[in-house]
Amino acid sequence: MKDFFKDKIFQIISETADEQNQECYVIGGFVRDIFLKRSSKDIDIVVVGSGIALAEKVSAKLGKKAKLTVFKTYGTAQVKLKDLEVEFVGARKESYNRDSRNPIVENGTLEDDQNRRDFTINALAICLNKDRFGELIDPFGGLDDLKNFVIRTPLNPDITFSDDPLRMMRGIRFSAQLGFFLETNTFDAIVRNKERIEIITKERIADELNKIMMSHKPSVGFILLDKTGLLELIFPELLMLKGAETKDGVGHKDNFFHTLAVLDNLCKHTDNLWLRWAALLHDIGKPATKRFDGRLGWTFHNHNYVGEKMIPEIFKRMKLPMNEKMKYVQKLVTLHMRPIVLSEEEITDSAIRRLLFDAGDDIDDLMKLCEADITSKNPEKVKKFRSNFQLVRQKLKTIEEKDRVRNFQPPISGQEIMETFNLPACSTVGEIKARIKDAILDGVIPNEYEAAHAFMVETAKDFGLKRVKL
């Protein structure tokens, strides 16, 4: 904890608090992360008295290099200094009514403030006043819980979760982020209070889900969401993947746990949140497409296309962004079967060109997703798939260098087709343009203007067209 004392900002806060005769503590996640040896740039300061007043004095001492923002409605203030964000708030005690997670707030003591914290590991406080500088205040055994990897509420967990149901998801998120265990009473209280999640806004739930998604091993969070019953309430489509079925001696894998394995595999190679969402949703269409065929066994035909169509409704309901991020997830879900099929068949130049054309700049992300999708417990099968994927990757690189088809537009525009044959905008123009594109992708002609122009002239004859523009 020695490094904690070295930062100048704590010395300034300490001096200013003493000048104002205010008790002052650093509290919460920053203190927790000191003991976990994790770096943190978000610092929460709790003051017995006015947090805003202390923030204003500290900001004035720091001068122009600090930026002060005051939130009078919430009784808080923030001081930004380089990459540090220091939040000041007065110590408070809270009470809740049944229908809202927004508390009735009153001024309080440090003890009151620690009592209202979500978990013991987040209730740790360190005094900043000079005569007690560095003293740890740990009324709930949070330090022991850190040592024992335990998530536990400071007070009765039923009251903690009923008052603010978002804390249930925060507890699960901390389990995923830190690799900690939910203490038995805490876990059981989440099960008992799970229905209370309904008073939480979809935006806040999505924020916690995204934090679970960005953890080192997201499967931990999703399995806990399932076991506590929260998953059924916030993400029923994912729960529908759960379960393996056997018929006539033929079984299929549990697609819920397969999906989580794919997600964990992918997380070893990317911090892209939306690529991780694509992994979570890549098989979301399987329950709707599951069929048993006496000859083929279990099939999930076109589950990628069905999954693509499900995504807008899922994103809309969960208040996830309905923009290019959603379209990116859709695109990867739609295409995720293509490299897998290529890896199982003889790889043709035409198939590679079409994959490059359809995936565009997302081809590398698509390949990461598909390689993460290899979850077989058969090491020989995994080895074969990985080897085949390397062939696909090499072929992609070769074709890209030779034919430049990633994100390409046919060298002949629709406007040029109309002017050349004196055509209005019509389906014939689109058909000619499509044939030029297909000819390039199939390797019939190179991706060059002269070749495409000659092909256009020949193709136009099929429609009885003659050039009017030379």
N, C-alpha and C positions, 0 to 999 in steps of 0.2 A: 504493500500500500504506500510505500515511500514516494513513488512517482506522483501520486495524487497530490502531495503537498507542494510540489515544485511549480505547478502552473500558477502564473502570476494572477490570473483572474480570481482564484480562490483567496489569495492574500488581499486583494482589493475588496472583495465581497466581505471578508472577515473584518477588515478595518472599518468599512462603511457601516456594517451592522452594529459594531460596537459604538461608533459615533452616534448612531440613532437609538442606542439602547434597545435593540431588538434581538431576540433569540433567532438564530439563523442556522439552517441545516441543509445539507445536500442529501437528497432522498431518492429512493426508487431505483429505476433501472441502471443509472450511472453507478450507484454504490454496488448493486448486485454484480455489475460487470467488472468492477475493480477486483472482486474476489474470484471471479471466473477468468480473470486475465484476458478479458475481451475489450477491445478499444470501443469507445463510445464518444460521440460528439454532441449528444443531447444531455443537457444537465438540468435537473429539476431542483430548484431551491424553494424550500418552504420556510416561511417567516412567521413568527408569532407577532402578528400585527399586519401592516399593509405591505404586501408584496410589491405593489406598484410603486409605492414611495421609495422602497429600497432599490428597485430596478432603475428608477430615474436618477438616484444619487450615484449608483454604480456606473451608469451610462455616461453621466457627466464627467466622472473621473477618468473614464477610458478615452473620452474625447471623440474626435471625428472618425476614428477607426471603428467605433462601435455604432450599431444601428438599433435604436429603441423602437419597439412597437407595443402600444398599450391596448389591452382589450378590457375596457371598463365594465362591459356587460358581465364578463366572467371573473372580474377582479384579478386578472393576471397581466403580466407584461413579459416581453421577450427581448433579450439583448443578444444581438448577433455580433460575433467578433471572429473574423476570418471564417474558419470552418466550424466554429463552435456556436451552438444555439443554447442559450441559458434562459430557462423559464422560471419566473418568480411568481409565487402565489402565497397568499396568506394562509396560515393553518386554519383548517375548517372541520366542522363536523357536519354530517349529512343525515337526512331522513328522507324516506321515499314513500310515495303512495303506490298503490297496486298497479295502476295502469300506465306508469311511465318510468323510464330509467333515468329521467332528469330529476336530480335530488333537490330537496329544499336545503339550502346551505346557510350555515351560521358560522360566525367566527369561533375558533376553537383553539385548543392547545396542541402541542406536538402529539400528545397521546391520542387526542381525538383524530388527528390527521392520520396517524399510523393505523388506528382502528378501522378507518374507511378504506384502507388499501386492499387490493384484490387478493394478493398472495403474500405469504410471509417473506419470501425472497425479494419482494418489491416493497416491503415495509421497513427495510434497513435504512437507518439515517446516521449521518456523521455530522457532528457539531462543527460549525465554522467560527464560532466566537473564540476570541483569543485565549481566554482562560481555560477553555475545554476543546481547543482546536484538535480535530482528529479523533475525538471520542466517539465510539460506536454505540448507538442506541438500538438495541435489538430485543424488544419485549416479547416477541413470539417465537424465538428460536430460529429465525430465518437463516442464520449462519450455519447452524447444524443441518437445516434442510438443504442448503447449497452443497454441503459436504456429502450429504446422503442422496443427492439427486432427486429431491422430493418437491412436488408442487402441492401446496396446502394453503387453505385460507386462514387468515388470522383469527377470525371469529367463526361462529356457526355457519357452515357452508350453505345451508338451506336459505338463511337470511341473506348471505352474501350474493348468491345467485338469483334469488327472487328479486332482490333490490335492483340489481343490474345484471340481467341475463347475458349481456355480451361477455361478462367475465367467464362464462362457461367456455366460450370459444377461445378466449384469451388463454385460459388454462391449457386447453388442448394445443393451441399454437405454441405456447412455451414448451410443452412436452416435445413437440416436433423440432423446434429451434434449438433447444438446449440438450435434448436427449434425456430429459427428466421423466420421472414417473408421477402419475396422478395418485396421491395418497387415497386409500380406500374410501374414507368418509367423503372426501372431496369428489371422487368419481361417482359414488352412489348418489350424492346430492345433485350432480348434473343429470343423472338418469331421472331422478324424481322431479326435477324442475325444467326438464327439456322443453315442455310446451311453452314456457315463458319466453322462449326465443322469438315468439311471434310478435312481441312488442318492439323488437329491434328493427331498425330500418334495414332495407336490403343493401344499401350502400355500406353500412358498417359491417354487415355480415360478409359482403364481398371483399372488403378490406382485410378482414381476418383470414378469409380463404386465400387471398393472394399472398399473405405472409406465410401461411402454411405451405403454399405452393413454392415459395422461395426458400424454404428451409432445406437443410442438407439432405434430409430423407423424408419427403412429404408423406409417404405411405403411413408413417407413424401417426400423423394428424388425421388422415382419412380413416384409418382403422379405428381410432378413438372416437371419431365422429359417428362411425357406424355402431360401435359397441355401446355408446351412450344413448343412441336413438336420435341424435341430432341430424344425422345425414338424411334420414327419411323426411325430415321436415324442411331442410334447406336445399337438398339436391337429390330428389327422388329418382331422377333418371340414372344417376350413377349407381344407386342402390339396386336398380333393376338388372344390372350386370351380374349381380351376385348369384352364385349357385352353379353347380355342375349337374348335368342330367345324363342318365344312361338309358338307352333303349336298345333292345335286341343285342345287348352286350357291347354296344358302342357308346362311348361317353365323349363329352367335350369338356374342355378346361373351364375353370371358374374365371369368367372374363373380368370380374371385379378385381381379383387379386392379380390377374395377368396385367390389367391396366396399371395397377399400382407398381408392379415390377417394371413395366415399361417406363413409367414416370421416374422412378428411382434411378433406373439405368441412364436415362437422358440427363438427369440432374448432375451426373458426374462430368458432363461435357458442355453444359451451357447454363448461363444465368438469365436467358431470355424467358421472361414470364410467359409470353404468349406462345412460344414454342412448347413450354411446359403445359399450357392449357391444351394445346393440340394433342399432346401425348395423353392427357387425361380424357380427352373426348374422342380419341381416334377410333374407338370401337363402340361409341355410344349408340350407334344404330343397330347393334347386334340383337338385342332383345326383340326388336320389331321385325327382324328378318330371319329369325331362327326357324329352321324347318328340318324335319327328319326325312331323309330319302333312303329307302331300303337298299338302294344300290350305292349311293354316295355317302351315306351316313349323315351327320349333322352338317347343315349348310347355313351360310349367312350371306347369301347372294346380295350384292349391291349395298352392303351395310355402310360402305364409305359414303355413297350418295345419299342414303337415308340420314346418316349422321350429319352430313353437310346441311341438310334441310332443317334439322333439329336445332342447330346451333343458334340461329337468330332468336328463337323463342327462349332458349335457355339464357342467352346473354341479356335479353330484354327483361326477363323476370328477375334475374339476379343483379340488375343494374350494372352490368359490365358494359364497356364501351361499344356502341353500335356504329363503329367506324372502320377504318382500315385494319385495326387490330382484329376485329371480329372476322373480317374478310380474309385476313391472313390465316386465322385458325381454320376457317372453312376450307380454304384452298389446300392446306396441308392434310386435313382430314379426308378430303376428296381424293387427293393424289397418293395417299400413303400406301395403297396396294400396288401401285405401278412399279416402283423399284423392286418390291418383293417378287412380283411376277417375273420381272426381267431377270432376277437372280436365279430363278428356277428354270428358265428357258434359254435357248440359244439367243444371244444378244445381237439383234440386228441394228445396223446404223439407223434405219428408219425409226425404230422404236425409241432409240436414244435421242434422236433429233426431236421427236414429238414430246418426249419427257422434258427436254431442255426448254422447248418452246412454251410448254404449259406451266412449268415450274418457274421459269425466269430466274430472277435473283434469289429466289427462295430454294433453289435446288440443293444447296449445301445443308440448309436446315431440314429439308425433307429427307435427305440421306441420313442425317443424325437421328431423326425420328425413326426411320425404318430400321436402322441398325440397333436402336434401343428396343425395338419390337421383337428382337430375338431373345426369347425367355425360356427356351427348351432346357430341360434338365439333362438332356442327352448331350454329352460333351462333343461327340462326333458330329451330331447334327448342327450344333452351334459352330463348330470349326468349319463345316462345309458352307453354312450360310455366310459366315464372315469372309471366307475365301471368295465366294461368289460375289459378295458386295464389293470386294476390292476390285474384281473384274469390271463391275458396273461403274465404279468410280473412275477407273482408268479409261474406260470407253467414253464416259462423259467428258473427261478432260481432252481426249483425243479429238472427238467430234466437235467440241466447242472451239478448239484451236483451229480446226480445219474449216468448219462451216459457219461459225459465228451465228448460231441460231438462238442463243439465249436472248430473250426479249426482242427478237427481230421482228420487224414489220416487212411484209413483202415489198420488194423494190418498186413495184407498180402500185400506185394509189388508185382508189376508186375514181377520183377526179380525172386522172389521166385516161382511165378506161372510158369514161363518159365522153371526154373530148376527142379521143381517138376514133370512136365509132358513132359519135353524135347521138349519144344515149341520154335519156333523163335518168334521174336516180331511180333505180328499179332492182328487182331481184336478179336480173341477168348480170348486172354489174357485180353484185355480191357473189354470184356463182363463179364468174370468171376470176375474181380476186381470190376466192377460196381455192380454186383449182391451181392457181399459181403458187399459193402457200403450200398446198399439199404436194405439189411437184418438187418444191425445194425440200420439204421435210422428208419426202420419200427418196430423195437423192436422184430424181429424174433430171433435174437441172441444178446447177450451182446457184448459190445465193448471190447472184450478180445481176445488175440491171439489164445488160444486153441479152443475156440468156432468158431472163424473165420476160422481156419485151417480145422476143421472138416467140416464146411459148404462148403469150397472150394473143398474138396475131393468129397463131394456128388454132388455139382454143376457140377464138371468136367465130371461126368457120362453122363450128358445131351448132352455133346459134344463128347461122345465116347472116353474119355481120361482115361488113367490109370497112376498111379504114377510110375515113374522110380526112384525117389529119396525118400528114406524113412527117 
